[in-house]
């Protein structure tokens, strides 16, 4: 399945529909990197690309259909919102248990640590898990 071309979604924002598979994280990171560069928010690129990777992994684990949608929008002049839409209504919650043998399932803890805020926006047919990152003032 070929991914659809990226498109502007207004205010400014970009989105792309991708296959619900691990290799889509590469394309999602590219979309995030390009969007933040266009908006002059390069200082957020490392955290935003890591967050979108974790959100893609979450959607792969919990989504139901063959595709997901990545959305990158400008929350304000100094912040960005990165989201991944899937067709699952399953609630997205952080894991609070700690297991040294656990190899997966800690992605939302990482999102929580890196983002200024994050959450889940429910839709009638699924949800969007999103995170907002804000550029810090330099002294």
Secondary structure, DSSP 8 states (H G I E B T S, - for coil): ------EE-SSSEEEEEEESSTTHHHHHHHHHHHHHHHTT-GGGHHHHHHHHHHHHHHHHHH--SSEEEEEEEEEETTEEEEEEEES------------TT--SS-HHHHHHHHSSEEEEEE-SS-EEEEEEEE-----
